[in-house]
């Protein structure tokens, strides 16, 4: 704006009438006009330089504000990172503690098994008693909601007493324990092994019902329906068949 005002002033000066009888002659006027033009250019350059400096200062102020904002964002992200790191460390510690607890209890079960085997009671009283205690210990873990350790205990029991009378029960409850943890595919495989190994056992129809429940949990309603229909065919007199019939009727109503 200042440069425009100066330019207007210069134009007004140039427009003034000048004659030979005036204060200035043509040469003097031209010289004066040229000097004024130079002064005007110099003033304009100075003004532009000052304006540029002002703009640079504003840019620096804006940059400083952005830097402060970024510092605040970095501090916030660092705080979130520390929280996440603490959560990860806590979860890792819990996992390690659980592993140590499982390992310790399994060792105790193995020691109990070895101690029972070392004892020499009556012909069948000792082994039968040890087998029942091991089975009840695994079942109690399931009832207490300690599912990971219960699965390990049932696996150890089946490994230790593969031909025992309680092996089918242990296999069945291991499948139920897996299902309770949301491990439905593993539960199906465990129950299927029961059906393949002990098809005539009293837990076989219950295992089929467990398979149907796991299939439903996985969204395979058609597969669950077929399993329940197979249960009615293979074990029509079992209590599980009564429940299967009711489930099929409820599914039909839906």
ABEGO torsion letter per residue (X at the ends): XAAAAAAAAAAAAAABBBBAABABBAAAAAAAAAAAAAAAAAAAAAAAAAAAAAAAAAAAAAAAAAAAAAAAAAAAAAAAAAAAAAAAAAAAAAAAAAAAAAAAAAAAAAAAAAAAAABBBBAAAAAAAAAAAAAAAAAAAAAAGBAAAAAAAAAAAAAABAABAAAAAAAAAAAAAAAAAGBAAAAAAAAAAAAAABAABAAAAAAAAAAAAAAAAAGBAAAAAAAAAAAAAABAABAAAAAAAAAAAAAAAX
